[in-house]
Amino acid sequence: MKTIFEVFDEYWNFHSEISGMNLPYQMIPPQMKDHTRKSKQDGISCWKTIPSTFTDQEIEELETAYRNPLPTSFKQFLQFKHYINFKNVGAYSLDFFDAEPRKRFDEWIPSLKSEFEPFINHKYLVIGTFQDLTGVVCFDGNARVKDHEFPLVLIDFAFEAIEPMAENFEDLFTRIEEHLKSWKKNKLNR
C-alpha cells in the first residue's frame, strides 16, 4: 500500500499528464504557476503543487476553530503540499477545501465559523464537500480512536443522513488510490 503522500503525488502527476492542472491565469498564486508547461487555451495557465508552508501554529489555530484535535495524518497532509482544486476525487466526488498558500488559513477558518458551525457543534470536522455541494465530508470527532485518527463520514446539509466513508484518512487515500488506478486504466483504453 502506498502512503498518503505517494497517492497524492501520483494523482497530481497523472492530472498533469492529461492536462488537468489548468486554470485562468489570475486564479493561480504566482509561486504555483508552472512555467514548464503551456496551456492550449488563451488566458489559461498551468499550475503545480508546491511544498506546504502551513505552520504548526496555523494547525493549532485550525484545531481551535474546530474545537477538536485533528488526526495526525491529516496534519501531516496539510504540511505536505499546497494544491488547487483537489476535486472529483473517488467514488463520492469528494472536493477537498482548496489549499493554496494562505488561502486555506485565511478562508478556511472563517468558513468553518460561518458555514459549518452546526457540524462543528456536533464534533464533525468538515474537510470538504461532496456530490455537487449536497453535503460535507467530515472527520467524526465523536469517535474514540488512537491519535485522533477519526473515521470519515458524509453528512447531508439537513443532517438527515450520516454515511460512513472511510475508517480514517489513510483509508480514504487507499480508496482514492483504487479510483486513480481505475481512472488511469480507462484513460489508457481510450
C-alpha positions as CSV (number, residue, x, y, z in Angstrom):
1,M,0.0,0.0,0.0
2,K,1.2,3.5,-0.9
3,T,1.4,6.3,1.6
4,I,-1.0,9.2,1.5
5,F,1.8,11.4,0.1
6,E,2.6,8.9,-2.7
7,V,-1.0,8.6,-3.7
8,F,-1.3,12.4,-3.6
9,D,1.7,12.9,-5.9
10,E,0.6,10.1,-8.2
11,Y,-2.8,11.8,-8.5
12,W,-1.3,15.2,-9.5
13,N,1.3,13.6,-11.8
14,F,-1.5,11.9,-13.7
15,H,-3.5,15.1,-13.7
16,S,-0.5,16.9,-15.2
17,E,-0.1,14.2,-17.9
18,I,-3.7,14.7,-19.0
19,S,-3.5,18.5,-18.8
20,G,-5.9,18.7,-15.9
21,M,-4.0,21.4,-13.9
22,N,-5.2,24.4,-15.8
23,L,-6.9,27.5,-14.5
24,P,-7.4,31.1,-15.5
25,Y,-4.1,32.8,-15.1
26,Q,-5.3,35.2,-12.4
27,M,-6.6,32.4,-10.2
28,I,-3.2,30.8,-9.8
29,P,-0.9,32.1,-7.0
30,P,2.4,33.3,-8.5
31,Q,4.5,30.6,-6.8
32,M,2.2,27.9,-8.1
33,K,2.4,28.8,-11.8
34,D,4.0,26.1,-13.8
35,H,6.1,27.8,-16.5
36,T,7.4,24.5,-17.8
37,R,4.0,23.7,-19.4
38,K,1.8,25.7,-21.7
39,S,-1.9,25.6,-21.9
40,K,-3.6,25.4,-25.3
41,Q,-6.2,28.0,-24.3
42,D,-5.8,31.7,-24.2
43,G,-5.9,33.2,-20.7
44,I,-5.4,29.7,-19.1
45,S,-2.2,28.7,-17.4
46,C,-0.9,25.5,-15.9
47,W,-0.2,25.2,-12.2
48,K,1.8,22.9,-9.9
49,T,1.8,21.7,-6.4
50,I,4.4,23.2,-4.1
51,P,5.7,22.4,-0.6
52,S,3.3,23.5,2.1
53,T,4.0,26.5,4.2
54,F,1.3,25.6,6.7
55,T,2.8,26.0,10.2
56,D,2.3,24.2,13.5
57,Q,0.8,27.4,14.9
58,E,-1.7,27.6,12.0
59,I,-2.7,24.0,12.6
60,E,-3.2,24.8,16.3
61,E,-5.5,27.7,15.2
62,L,-7.4,25.4,12.9
63,E,-7.8,22.9,15.8
64,T,-9.1,25.8,17.9
65,A,-11.6,26.7,15.2
66,Y,-12.7,23.0,15.1
67,R,-12.7,22.8,18.9
68,N,-11.2,19.4,18.5
69,P,-7.8,17.9,17.7
70,L,-7.1,16.9,14.1
71,P,-5.9,13.5,13.1
72,T,-2.1,13.3,12.9
73,S,-2.2,12.0,9.3
74,F,-4.4,15.0,8.3
75,K,-2.0,17.5,10.0
76,Q,0.9,15.9,8.1
77,F,-1.1,16.1,4.9
78,L,-1.7,19.8,5.4
79,Q,2.0,20.3,5.9
80,F,2.9,18.3,2.8
81,K,1.9,20.4,-0.3
82,H,-0.3,23.2,-1.5
83,Y,-2.7,22.4,-4.2
84,I,-5.7,23.9,-6.1
85,N,-8.9,22.1,-6.9
86,F,-8.4,18.6,-5.4
87,K,-11.9,17.8,-6.6
88,N,-14.0,15.0,-8.0
89,V,-11.8,12.6,-6.0
90,G,-13.0,9.0,-5.8
91,A,-16.5,7.5,-5.9
92,Y,-18.1,10.2,-3.8
93,S,-16.8,13.1,-5.9
94,L,-15.0,14.5,-2.8
95,D,-14.0,18.1,-3.1
96,F,-11.3,18.9,-0.6
97,F,-11.2,22.6,0.5
98,D,-8.6,24.4,-1.6
99,A,-5.1,24.5,-0.1
100,E,-3.3,27.3,-1.8
101,P,-0.7,29.3,0.2
102,R,-2.5,31.3,2.9
103,K,-5.9,30.6,1.3
104,R,-6.7,27.6,3.4
105,F,-5.8,29.5,6.6
106,D,-7.3,32.9,5.6
107,E,-10.5,31.5,4.1
108,W,-10.9,28.1,5.8
109,I,-11.3,29.2,9.4
110,P,-13.9,32.0,8.6
111,S,-15.9,29.5,6.5
112,L,-15.8,27.0,9.4
113,K,-17.3,29.6,11.7
114,S,-19.9,30.9,9.2
115,E,-20.9,28.0,7.1
116,F,-20.1,24.8,9.1
117,E,-20.8,25.8,12.8
118,P,-23.6,23.2,13.1
119,F,-21.3,20.4,12.2
120,I,-18.5,21.6,14.5
121,N,-21.1,21.9,17.3
122,H,-21.6,18.1,16.9
123,K,-17.9,17.4,16.7
124,Y,-17.8,16.8,12.9
125,L,-14.6,18.3,11.5
126,V,-15.5,19.4,7.9
127,I,-12.7,19.0,5.3
128,G,-14.6,19.3,2.1
129,T,-17.9,18.8,0.3
130,F,-19.3,16.0,-1.9
131,Q,-21.7,15.4,-4.8
132,D,-22.2,18.9,-6.1
133,L,-22.4,20.6,-2.6
134,T,-25.2,18.3,-1.3
135,G,-23.3,17.6,1.8
136,V,-20.0,17.6,3.6
137,V,-17.1,15.2,4.3
138,C,-16.1,15.2,7.9
139,F,-13.9,13.6,10.5
140,D,-16.2,12.2,13.2
141,G,-14.7,13.8,16.3
142,N,-17.1,11.8,18.5
143,A,-15.2,8.6,17.8
144,R,-12.7,7.4,20.4
145,V,-9.6,6.4,18.4
146,K,-5.8,6.4,18.8
147,D,-4.0,9.6,17.7
148,H,-7.4,11.1,16.8
149,E,-7.4,9.1,13.6
150,F,-11.1,9.7,13.3
151,P,-13.3,7.9,10.7
152,L,-14.6,10.0,7.8
153,V,-18.3,10.4,7.2
154,L,-20.6,12.0,4.6
155,I,-23.3,14.2,6.1
156,D,-26.1,15.9,4.1
157,F,-26.7,19.6,4.9
158,A,-30.0,18.8,6.6
159,F,-28.3,16.3,9.0
160,E,-30.8,13.7,7.9
161,A,-28.2,11.2,6.7
162,I,-24.8,10.3,8.1
163,E,-23.0,7.7,5.9
164,P,-19.6,6.1,6.8
165,M,-17.0,6.9,4.2
166,A,-13.6,5.6,5.4
167,E,-12.1,4.2,8.5
168,N,-9.6,7.1,8.7
169,F,-7.7,9.5,6.5
170,E,-5.2,6.8,5.4
171,D,-8.1,4.5,4.4
172,L,-9.6,7.4,2.4
173,F,-6.4,7.6,0.4
174,T,-6.4,3.8,-0.2
175,R,-9.8,4.4,-1.8
176,I,-8.5,7.3,-3.8
177,E,-5.7,5.1,-5.0
178,E,-8.2,2.5,-6.2
179,H,-10.2,5.2,-8.0
180,L,-7.0,6.5,-9.6
181,K,-6.0,3.1,-10.9
182,S,-9.4,2.7,-12.5
183,W,-9.2,6.2,-13.9
184,K,-5.8,5.6,-15.4
185,K,-6.9,2.3,-16.9
186,N,-10.0,4.0,-18.5
187,K,-7.8,6.8,-19.9
188,L,-5.3,4.3,-21.4
189,N,-8.1,2.3,-23.0
190,R,-9.5,5.2,-25.0
